Amino acid sequence: MKNLSPKENLKNLGLELPEISTPGGSYVSVNIRENIAYIAIQFPILNEEYLYQGRLGNEISTEEGYQAMQLCALNVLAQVENKIGFDRVIGLNHMDAYFQSGTDWDDSPIVVNGASDLFVKVLEEKGKHSRAIFGVEKLPRNFSVGLTATFTIKKE
């Protein structure tokens, strides 16, 4: 069976890469050191529209959190394609997922699977990764989730 390109996999999933967002501070969205690309935190923003604002378990359901994290992953992929190119990706190394929730909510692994599942579906073998999940008191703009990632890339 032929491996499909990330763009073909996205199309088969009925997904498109969103417009890339610009940094909200004094940093760059993609920082490359040697052959490692560090992707700055991406939030559930779709073409400059802020989505999924609130706390998981309160205003945002676990299912919506999964979708929010999937959108964060799409934004990571959009940054990668725009600033690096999928053709240079050797693999996704690690991702850090952040969430804000109500006190009794405890389904963060399910929500973070929104990103993990998407990375594997789009990047196939190259999308396998390690991850860490952090519950935080507050995320910017009251986003329910955020995601950072590192990739190994081919040198130019």
Buried (B, 14 or more C-beta within 10 A) or exposed (E): EEEEBBBEBBEEEEBEBBEBBEEEEEEEBBEBEEEEBBBBBBBBBBEEEBBBBBBBBBEBBBEBBBBBBBBBBBBBBBBBBEBBEBEBBEBBBEBBBBBBBEEEBEBBEBBBBBBBBBBBBBBBEBBEBEBEBEEEEEBEEEBBBBBBBBBBBEEE
